[in-house]
Amino acid sequence: MQRMSSDSPSPADRPDPNEGNPALRARVPDHVADGCFSTGAIVMTGPSEYVVDFLQTIGRPHRVARRVIVPHPVMPQFIDALNTNLDLYKSRFGELPTPPQNQNQARRPTPQEIYDDLKLPDEVLSGVYANGVMIGHGASEFGLDFLTSFFPQSAVSARVFVSAGQVPRLLESLRSAVRQLEQRQQSAATASVEPVGDQPADIEPNSDPAPPSDTSSGPDGTPPGTEGDGASEPEDPPTSPDA
């Protein structure tokens, strides 16, 4: 697992999260550098990986902006790193704003219903692999740089910005996916037959689309943020949209 942290301020309240940690620098390809803003996420648990679909639900059609494939062993490290960043954010900026929730949702939608309403572009369909992540944050958003850490150099495979108020919901979605996998593994240990594979799991909607916050990308391949924490090491169907 790679961990990184920086308290050094920089212009626009976005310090370089790699400062003092040169070994954690990763190359940022041109097509990844701009990143994308996400208003929600769906986490799916597969037989050997988690699939995190970052959504854009501003306007129509709603769409999957980035799909990130995370191996099972990496997810707990990702959760720890994100939780650490959340604590750092609260210590510096105070409690996070709470996005509005849709009170009219009478029942939990099925995976098929959710994806029937989402556009999944061909270029996103296969997703990108990530066995590490660097996390930074500013006053209004968190920046997630997902990494492919292979010899001889790490590279950023996806860059996603999430408003600060969405982070607790994202964390709960990730934790729900891990709990789902643990329950499945426990059931497999006591049952003679356990269905696994690509069949959708339950989706837990834990929030509704929220308007974007003030975001911008950091310079030269560094995620925006004041403190950062990363996780690395490397994966199942929908667990929960968070927006």
ABEGO torsion letter per residue (X at the ends): XBBBBBABBBBGGBBBAABGBAAABBBBBAAAAAEBBBABBBBBBBAABBBBBBBBABEOBBBBABBBBBBAAAAAAAAAAAAAAAAAAAAAAEBBBBBBBBAABABBBBAAAAAAABBBBAAAAAEBBBABBBBBBBAABBBBBBBBBBOABBBBABBBBBBAAAAAAAAAAAAAAAAAAAAAAAAAAABABBBBEABBBBBBBABBBBBBBBBBBBBGGBBBEABBBBBBEXXXBBABBBX
